Amino acid sequence: MKMVKSVVLAGLLAFAPVLGQGALAQDNAAAAAPAAAAADSAAAAANAAAPAATAAAPDAAKVAAPPRMKPTEGIGMPMPGEYTLQKQFTPLGRQARWLHDVMLLPIITVISIFVLILMLWVMFRYRRSANPVPSKTSHNTTIEVLWTVLPVVILLAIAVPSIGLLAD
C-alpha cells in the first residue's frame, strides 16, 4: 500500500505543471473574459425574449474582470545583491524586520560563537593525550542552574516582542 501511495504521489508531482495550468487567479480572469462575453450575448438574447422579468433583476452578471496584476519593481521581490529581508512597507512588516535584524540575529550570532568556542575549548582541554584520566564531575549545581536559567532568559527576551508582534 505504501508503494502504491508513493507511485501515485510521484505521478501527481510529475504532472503538477500540466494540472496546474490556469491555477493563478490573474490567469483565470483573463481566460474567463471570452466565456463571459459569450454568456453576455446569450443573456442578451434571453433578455430580449423576457424584458419584464430581467428588468427587476440587478445587473450583477456584468462585473468587469480585474486588471491583470503586474509586479512593481522592488516591492515584494528579491533584488540582485540582497542578502537581507526585503524592504517592508507596512508597520507590522517593519516591526517584524526590526525583531529579526535587531533581536534575533545578534542573539543567534552570540550563541553560535559561544557554542563554537566551548566546543573548541572542550576538544583541546579534554583530549585524551592531555587528560588520560577523565574527570568524574557530576551534580554541579552551578552549571545545572546556568544551563537551565540561561535558555529561559533568552527565550523570554525573544518571546516578549514576538507576542506583541503576533497580537498586532
N, C-alpha and C positions, 0 to 999 in steps of 0.2 A: 504494500500500500504506500509505503514511504517512497518507493521508487517511482510509482505512478504519479504521485503528487509532485515529485521533483521534475519529472518529464513534462507534466502539464505546465508547471510554473516556468520552466525553461522555454517552452513553446510560446507561452504568453509574453514572456520578456523578449523573445526573438521577434514577435510580430507586433510589439508595442508601438513602433513608429507608424506602422500601417494602420493599426486600430485607432491610434490617437489622432489621425488626420482630422482637422477641424475641431480639435478639443479646446482651442483658445476661444474665449468669448468674443474677442475682436474679429476672429476669422468667421465665427458663426454669424455675426451680424452682417458681414459683407456677403456671405453666401445666402443668407435669408432674404436679402433685398430683392433678388429676382422672383423668389417664391411669393414674397409679399405683394409685388406688383401684379402677379398673376391672380392672387387671391383678391386683390382690389378690383381687377377687371371683372372677375366672376361675381363679386359682391355688387358691383355697379349694375350688372345685368339683372341680378335678383332684385335690386332696389327699384329698377325700372318697372318690374312686374308688380311690386307691392310698395309704392311710395308712402302710403299712410302708416304702414307698420314700422318702417325704419325711421320715420321722422321723429318718433319719440325716443328711439334708442340713441345713446351717446355715441359720438364718433371716436370710439376708443381703438378701433382697428387701424386707424391711420397715424399711429405714432411713428415718428421718424426714427430710423436706426441711429444709434450714437456714432459719432465720427470715429474713425479708426485711430486707436491710441498710438501716439508716436513718442519715442524716447526723447527726453530732454538731456542734452549733453551735460554730463557731470552730476546729474541728480539720479541717485539710486543705481548707479552702475560703477564698476571698478574703473579706475583711471590708470594709465601707464605710470609705472614707478611708485605707486602707492603700496604701502605695506601696513597701513593702519586701517582703522574702521573708516567707512565712508563718511562724508560730511553729513551732519544731521540737520534737519530743517524744522523739527518740532521741539518744543520744550522738553517733552518726555525723552525724545531721542538724544538731545544734548545732555540731559541728566544721566542717561544710560551710558553715553560715551565717557562722561566725566567719571562715573563709577568704574568703568573699565580702565581708563587711562591713569587716573589718579589713585585709585584704591587697589584694584586687583593686580595690575601689572607690577607695581612695586612690591606688594606682598608676595606674589609668586616668585619674583626675582630674588628677594631676600631669602625666602625659604629654600629655593633651589640652590643658591650659593652656599647657604648654611649646611644643607644636606651633603653637598659635594665636598665641602671642607671636612665635615665629620667623617665621611667615608674614606677620604684620603688619609686623614689622621689615624683612623682605626686600622687601615691597611698597613700603614707604616709602623705604628706603635705596637700593634699586637701581632706582627708577623711571627712565624714560627722561629726564625733564627734569632730574633731579639727577645723572644719570650717563650723559652722551651716549656715552662710550666704555666699552663693557662690560669688566669685569675678565676676565683670562685666567688665573685661578687654576687650577692643576692639580697633582696629585701632592702634596697637602698631607698629610703623614704623620700629623700630629696629629689632623686631622679624620677621616681614614680609620680610624685606630685607635679613636678615640672612637665613631664610629658602627658599628663592629664589636663592640667590647667592651661598650659600654653595654647594647645589647639582650640580649646573652648573660647579663650580670649580672642584668638584670630577669627574664629567663626562668628563670634558676636560682632566684631569690628566690621565684618563683611555683611552680616545679616541685617544690621540696623538700617543702613542706607538701602539695601536691597528690598526690604519690606516696604519702605517708603516709596520706592520706585514701582513696586508691584501694586501698591494701593492706588497709585495715580492711574 
